[in-house]
Amino acid sequence: MSWFIKTEQFTSKTLKLPLDKRRVFVKKHKEWVKELHAHGRKVSSGYLVDKNKKPGGGGVLIIEANSYEEAMTIIKKDPIIMEDLVTWQVQEWVPVFGHLID
């Protein structure tokens, strides 16, 4: 198994949505991540903040998968990607030292 990291940023279109509408999609994203975890997938997700703890720096998802292709198949089912609300990329992460996720 390998680790993959998805980074994302809301699109300008998304930032123009009222906050309550954005929250609906973020809630769906969180439910999707919880469902992955409930089915035994090692996954962690969160958002980035600045030095004042203000959100807006985007988000990160770390997921374990057998291959890049499997990671992409899973990640493309993320509701915020399916709704085209973020720009995103996926990279394989090769840990060299330490342990972050059980």
HELIX and SHEET records of a PDB file:
HELIX    1   1 SER A   12  LEU A   15  1                                   4    
HELIX    2   2 LEU A   19  ALA A   38  1                                  20    
HELIX    3   3 TYR A   68  ILE A   75  1                                   8    
HELIX    4   4 PRO A   79  MET A   82  1                                   4    
SHEET    1   A 4 VAL A  43  VAL A  49  0                                        
SHEET    2   A 4 PRO A  55  ALA A  65 -1                                        
SHEET    3   A 4 SER A   2  PHE A  10 -1                                        
SHEET    4   A 4 VAL A  86  TRP A  93 -1                                        
END                                                                             
